[in-house]
């Protein structure tokens, strides 16, 4: 049974309101600083208008250039040098993200300087300075937009967000005493309490918000999820305009060579459409900054230039991460409000909707995990670590979701699941317990996802351990003792389903992953557990890779490997004497062999799109002939024997005349030292050090254990 989840969003809002009332959270106007490009004395400041409100004469403007489609900025400030008693109108303009150009125009007369400032503002925006307020300012055709900026800064007293761990470590010395937890999961499990104290430490969330979202300080606490949702909708609209603009450019390029009257008319219409799209893009960008005002910054670097779809995707990813960080903050703030009637860690535990139970040292499953962990480490690393705790994990609804997938996919249910490692940064663990392991959204950058957007696992602990960053300094709660350094690794039950073995050389052209009809991929590695040591866990029912680490291609054969001859006759040009035979080439050939209609004696011509897999020159024809095929698999008793599945002949014909050819054999159970037919050499695949296994649906994995790995001090 799971305890009821607290209304942490309401509790957090009420707590923040109480803090504002008590003065622990206060706001003040942001004083605009003089632009860094202005060489000023310490007695210079942005001049304020004598309008009864002390309005600073400062504006940041942006627009999208119709000709280039690039985002540019224009900044103007009226600066008063109090030493010289002179007013300087400072202007700075250029492409967003660049320093740009600047000019200083001096005035002795204050009124003249103010009037010139307002005149430039109106000429750039088409709006009077007096109509600059949101709701009054109107974007004019081919004119600049006014960027809304953060007008207030938020100061938050340290007490508002002080880490619960600090209070627990200092105990009653600070007058902070929490009620005893009432949940049986926590009452008898100090190790669970210690882990919760570590992963829900507010400093982890502050670090994540700063490093991943570029958002720090008190403003994060007061940010609103509704604003984030509106901003994401605005970004989706901007993306739509950019995609429409890309399609329009294709039409423009097609029409530019048409010199007929009809062509001229079409180009004029396309030009009108282009100008309208530029205006639309500029207007949508303005609406975005109305919801998400930019931070005060030099050189307008805080403004995002939405020139390409990828720019929008980066900002959408940042906002989604910010939204996640805000959600986790709410749990901690809600606990603050009720900390006098409920232990904060118990509040966290119920808000995360997770059940954690420590496995005792004598538990067979814990001993199995112990073997699994240390068997997957380098022998030199084994003395550096010990397993302090293993926690069985159950997330609310996750088991049902996993079982529903198995019911929906009998093919997955028919294959054994695997118990696999997942390493993560300390800033992510609270979110993993709350939301599970997540696949990156479509707009997220492909950087860091070499084999497509999915959830990445390993069958050797060494690989996943490297994804854990700085360890937690974990004290023994309620005792005065030295801290110990721990990292938390996740063990998941994973349904790999239909999988394909790949190597690090696969390029994933056009990043179309997963490949059709695949549930997962396994990236082959130099070191891999001996499959003969794999057992099934009696408790989880999943395969556990306990086999001794072996060298692939050495003591452990390649399941599939290609061997090929040199080209004959020898090509005249040196660049073709070693024909392309990358992993993409091998994948193409292997896929071709899976086609039952491709029979011995048949020849297939490679199409233009795939020809670069074999040759760099366009003026080549590539043909593949199936020479022989052995469809019979050796008896199971002889699985370790080398056998050849098929032989193909690859012929490259030059446009100007005869070309050359080579033969390739697809072997199973091949080793580096294998005896091959004369003229054939094994093509050794590029391998990472340790394997990665990637699934592409979140429902294919469920959390089973969290393993607390402690660093052993020498």
Number of C-alpha atoms within 10 A of each C-alpha: 5 11 12 9 13 18 12 23 17 13 20 23 17 15 20 21 15 14 18 14 11 10 13 16 20 16 15 10 10 14 13 16 15 20 22 10 16 16 10 14 11 9 11 21 21 22 23 17 15 9 7 7 8 10 12 17 19 22 19 21 21 27 30 26 18 16 10 9 19 16 21 21 25 25 20 23 24 29 27 25 18 13 10 11 14 16 26 25 22 21 23 21 21 18 20 23 16 13 15 16 12 15 13 17 12 14 18 13 11 17 12 11 21 19 12 16 22 17 15 15 24 18 12 19 23 19 22 15 18 10 12 17 11 10 8 11 17 16 18 14 16 18 20 28 27 27 21 22 20 16 15 13 16 17 15 19 14 10 10 15 18 14 19 23 20 12 16 17 16 17 16 11 9 11 9 13 15 18 12 13 18 12 14 8 17 21 13 12 13 15 19 21 19 18 20 20 22 23 20 26 22 21 15 20 23 19 16 21 23 14 11 14 18 13 18 14 14 17 16 18 20 14 14 12 14 11 15 18 15 15 21 20 14 20 23 17 18 24 22 14 18 23 14 13 19 14 11 17 15 10 14 18 11 12 17 12 10 13 9 9 9 11 15 15 12 17 19 13 12 17 17 11 14 20 17 15 19 24 22 18 25 25 20 19 23 23 19 23 19 19 18 17 17 19 17 17 14 13 22 27 15 16 22 17 20 24 18 16 18 15 16 23 20 15 19 22 20 18 20 17 16 23 22 16 23 20 16 22 22 22 25 26 26 25 26 24 21 15 19 13 12 17 21 27 24 22 22 25 26 19 22 21 19 19 19 21 17 20 16 13 14 8 10 14 18 21 15 15 20 16 15 22 24 20 20 26 18 13 9 7 11 14 14 12 16 16 20 13 20 28 22 18 20 19 21 18 10 17 16 11 16 19 14 12 16 17 12 11 12 10 11 18 15 10 12 15 22 24 28 27 28 25 23 18 17 24 22 15 21 20 19 16 21 17 16 18 22 16 16 17 13 10 15 18 15 13 8 8 14 13 26 22 25 21 21 23 25 23 24 27 23 20 20 22 21 11 14 17 14 11 16 19 12 18 18 14 18 12 11 10 9 9 12 15 16 23 23 26 24 23 27 24 22 26 25 23 20 13 16 15 12 21 20 16 14 17 13 14 8 6 14 11 17 19 14 7 8 15 19 26 25 20 21 23 20 18 20 21 22 17 15 10 12 15 16 16 16 11 8 15 14 19 18 23 26 24 18 17 22 16 17 21 21 14 12 20 20 21 16 17 21 24 20 21 18 17 19 13 12 14 15 10 7 8 11 16 15 12 17 16 16 17 20 20 17 20 15 14 16 15 10 15 19 9 9 7 9 14 14 14 11 12 17 13 13 16 11 12 7 13 18 16 20 22 19 13 11 11 10 20 19 22 17 21 19 21 17 16 16 10 9 9 12 12 9 8 7 10 13 15 13 20 19 21 17 19 22 23 19 22 23 20 16 15 11 8 7 10 19 18 20 18 21 24 24 22 21 20 18 27 21 16 9 14 12 15 10 7 10 17 18 21 17 13 19 16 17 15 14 21 23 25 23 24 27 22 17 17 20 23 28 22 23 21 24 24 24 20 21 20 17 14 9 5
